[in-house]
Amino acid sequence: MERVLKQLVERLTKTFEQRLVSVVLYGSAAAGDHHGRFSDINILCVLSQVTPRELGESEPIFRWWREHGNPAPLLLSRQEVNTCTDCFAIEFHDIKSRHRILHGEDVVDGLPIDDSFYRAQVEYELRAKLLRLRQKASGVLSDRDLLRQLLVDSVSTFCVLFRHALVLHGVEARYRKREVIEQAREAFGIGAAAFEKVLDVREERAKPKELDPVPLLEQYLEAITGVIDAVDRLEK
């Protein structure tokens, strides 16, 4: 991972020079919870401005980065970083709490985050991801291998959103996925077994064939709904 991060910074600095304000690593790779097969390497790239020129120059770099199995970096201008935290409260809370500066200024350490829409964003993301999970599950329910993979692929996203649900409830949420699930069980009274079993497969502690995904899906959906209900009950 360190080698490819170094290469990314070298490409960005060579291309953008003085226009490159900051390169920030965030998420599981910055928190020591990165899993090579399933975790993305998340990058925030801040430029002095973002115009079609910068987009064109970033294209070969971002294509190369995606070819390494990672999502394209978030590309923001310095002004956008300072003015869009209300729209992206989840993202900026994640970046601010777990980040590592790879190049340039630390643009997020002292950044105030506007939480005006934080609760609504968490509920929206939970509901949207739940609907998407149902849609995908309805298309693969008869194929146990695909259904099992769907659960494994989704667990990281729901752990992130569960963590934000905990923060909204005043819990000092941890970062590692199993710890988040346990905290959610305690705070919201949800069943944790389905998530723990999916994490066992994800982390290669259990063989995929040992996991029967159909009954697990029901428990998984019930847990997600329980967290959504807890967020919905918060004062709006």
Buried (B, 14 or more C-beta within 10 A) or exposed (E): EEEBBEBBBEBBBEBBEEBBBBBBBBBBBBBEBBBEEEBBBBBBBBBEEBEEEBEEBBEEBBEBBEEEEBEBBBBBBBEBBEEBBBBBBBBBBBBBBBBEBBBBBEBBEEEEBBBEBBBEBBBEBBBEBBEEBEEBBEEBBEEBEBBBBBBBBBBBBBBBBBBBBBBBBEBEBBBBBBBBBBBBBEBBEBBBBBBBBBBBBBBEEBEBEEBEBEEBBEBBBEBBBBBBBBBEEEEE
